[in-house]
Amino acid sequence: MEISNSPLHNYLSYALAAAHRKVATSLNARLRRHGIQIEAWRILETLEEGNRLTMGQLAEIVLMNPPTLTKLVDRMVSDGLVHRQVAQGDHRQINVLPTALGRKRMLQIREEIEEQDAAILGQLGKNQTAQLVQLLREIT
């Protein structure tokens, strides 16, 4: 049986997973040149907005479970990309903030992300891409 004729291809869940895998593989290759994982990019991009987020809030936004986020943030602190700070409102909580190096790396990485998005846009066109983004947001 040919892979393209598999009944799996008729399921939306499979199509979403296959698209995610293809995009993630390509993005991983792009970010590997910068020594950054996709999850670290998500963290830096989220922190770039300037919000003071707790680890729990950050975990939810960047699609990671808290223990895994903690380990990655530990590595990012060691790499000088982020630092931790006691939250002003609640001293029991910790905020993660980007360092100057983290901001610089974010700008470099953002170019890779924009190129990746442009490739998808070129494949689908502006209207279909906007529609796809909207549909995926409705699912989440």
Order of alpha helices (4+ residues) and beta strands (2+ residues): alpha-alpha-alpha-alpha-beta-beta-alpha-alpha
